[in-house]
Amino acid sequence: DGKIYDAYVIYPKTHTSEANFVEYFVYQIMPDILENKCGYTLCIYGRDIYPGEDVASAIEKRMQKSRRLIILLTRQLVNSKEDAYDQHIALYNALIQNDTKVILLEMETIGTYGKLQESLRFIIKQQGTIKWKEEHTVHPQSPSSKFWKQVRYHMPPTHRPS
């Protein structure tokens, strides 16, 4: 299908204490589970977009080469006034072009979705979110936990060499 990545990961990129966990999740936990243990390829901003690249066009190209978009929902993302460029492009591609499936990971209890942009609310209404409940997870690093099973269910089939 000409795609290089199984998923492009979108997450809030400002530095607060909860963002530290989100970054740890994005750079450590997700690659460990989805890449190392499940055989997916992720595109993560800050890891797979290189210094000196035109960020806007790099983001767009990587998304076009991704089978899924994973958006991490946090209170910070919800309350953020400025729309992240990658989130904006992702939602445009998912809703207008209708060519990429979106997987929403609710990293903390958002409560009401009223503050979310309309396009995100539309996706939530259609398919819901996958909630990260670390406190309920005995082994957050286990690919067989309920959370990771749900994520894998929404991911494309892995193409493992036989």
C-alpha positions in Angstrom: 0.0 0.0 0.0 3.0 2.3 -0.2 2.9 3.0 3.6 6.0 2.9 5.7 4.5 3.2 9.1 1.7 1.4 10.9 0.9 4.5 12.9 1.8 8.2 13.3 1.7 9.2 17.0 0.4 12.6 18.0 0.9 13.8 21.5 1.0 17.2 23.4 4.6 18.5 23.2 4.8 21.0 26.1 6.7 20.3 29.3 4.6 19.9 32.4 4.8 17.1 34.9 2.0 15.1 33.2 3.7 15.7 29.9 6.8 13.9 31.3 4.7 10.7 31.7 3.2 11.2 28.2 6.7 11.6 26.7 7.9 8.5 28.6 4.8 6.7 27.3 5.4 7.9 23.7 9.2 7.3 23.6 9.5 4.2 25.9 6.4 2.3 26.5 4.7 2.5 23.1 7.8 1.5 21.1 8.6 -1.2 23.6 5.1 -2.8 23.3 4.0 -1.9 19.7 7.4 -2.1 17.9 9.5 -4.5 19.9 6.8 -6.9 21.1 4.1 -6.6 18.4 6.1 -5.8 15.3 4.6 -2.5 14.3 6.4 0.5 13.0 5.6 3.9 14.6 6.4 7.4 13.4 7.0 9.5 16.5 7.7 13.3 16.2 11.0 14.0 17.8 12.4 10.6 17.0 11.5 10.0 13.3 11.5 13.6 12.0 15.1 14.8 11.5 16.7 18.1 12.5 16.8 20.4 9.5 13.7 18.9 7.9 10.9 21.2 7.1 8.7 20.2 10.0 5.3 20.9 8.4 6.0 19.0 5.2 7.8 16.2 7.1 4.8 15.7 9.3 2.4 15.7 6.3 4.6 13.2 4.4 5.0 10.9 7.4 1.2 10.9 8.0 0.6 10.0 4.4 2.9 7.1 4.8 1.1 5.9 7.9 -1.8 3.4 8.1 -3.2 4.8 11.4 -3.0 8.0 13.4 -2.7 7.5 17.2 -3.8 10.7 19.1 -3.0 10.8 22.8 -5.8 12.8 24.6 -4.7 14.6 27.7 -6.2 17.4 29.7 -3.3 19.5 28.4 -4.2 18.8 24.8 -7.9 19.5 25.5 -7.1 22.8 27.3 -4.5 23.9 24.8 -5.5 27.0 23.0 -3.2 26.6 20.0 -4.0 23.7 17.7 -1.0 21.5 17.2 -0.2 21.5 13.5 0.1 17.7 13.3 -3.2 17.2 15.0 -4.8 19.6 12.6 -3.4 17.9 9.5 -4.2 14.5 11.0 -7.9 15.3 11.6 -8.2 16.9 8.2 -6.8 13.7 6.6 -8.9 11.4 8.7 -12.2 13.3 8.2 -12.0 15.1 4.9 -9.8 12.7 2.9 -11.2 9.7 4.9 -8.0 7.8 4.2 -6.6 7.2 7.6 -8.1 5.6 10.7 -7.7 7.4 14.0 -7.0 5.7 17.3 -7.7 7.9 20.3 -5.9 7.0 23.5 -7.3 8.8 26.6 -4.3 9.1 28.8 -6.1 10.6 31.7 -9.7 11.2 32.5 -10.8 14.0 30.3 -14.3 14.2 31.8 -16.4 16.2 29.4 -15.4 16.4 25.8 -17.0 19.8 25.4 -13.7 21.7 25.1 -12.3 19.4 22.4 -12.4 20.6 18.8 -15.5 19.4 16.9 -13.6 17.0 14.7 -12.2 15.1 17.7 -15.7 15.0 19.3 -17.0 13.6 16.1 -14.5 10.8 16.1 -15.1 10.1 19.8 -18.8 9.9 19.1 -18.2 7.5 16.2 -15.7 5.1 17.8 -15.0 6.1 21.4 -11.5 6.2 23.0 -9.2 3.6 24.5 -8.7 4.6 28.1 -5.3 4.2 29.8 -5.8 3.2 33.4 -2.3 2.5 34.6 -3.5 2.0 38.2 -5.8 -0.8 37.0 -3.0 -2.4 35.0 -0.8 -4.8 36.9 1.7 -4.9 34.0 1.5 -1.7 31.9 4.4 -3.1 29.8 2.5 -6.3 28.9 1.2 -6.5 25.4 -1.6 -8.8 26.6 -3.1 -6.2 28.9 -6.6 -5.1 28.0 -5.4 -1.7 26.9 -2.8 -3.0 24.5 -5.2 -5.6 23.1 -7.7 -2.8 22.3 -4.9 -0.7 20.7 -3.8 -3.7 18.6 -7.4 -4.4 17.6 -7.5 -1.0 15.9 -4.0 -1.3 14.3 -3.5 -2.7 10.9 -2.5 -6.4 10.6 1.2 -6.8 11.1 3.1 -8.1 8.2 5.6 -10.4 9.8 8.0 -12.3 7.6 7.0 -16.0 7.7 
